[in-house]
Amino acid sequence: RSVSSSPYGRTHVWRRRAPKLPNPVVPQFPQRVTLADGSTFVHWTTSPRSSIRLTRDNTNNPIWNPWLEAGNAEDLEGAVTGRMGRFRRRFEDLGGVEMQSDWIE
């Protein structure tokens, strides 16, 4: 009824609402990821593939590891990145004996 005979109006009359659908269930599958260095881990994803092998990841990508571009990784890492690289660039023009970092290690 659109008109209520109650003295309180329609405040006590329930309205019929369309039933609300539940949220959809997103399927989650376990997936084993094999990195380029051979290490593996399992994570849950919506992809149904059970395993995936990565050829490029943060262990062998030159963007993550700039010393992979050169032949000797230890020399380039110390000369280019980090505090030792900054120290060498700052004081390389002073000359003198070749800087030895053996005492630091």
Salt bridges, closest charged atoms under 4 A:
none
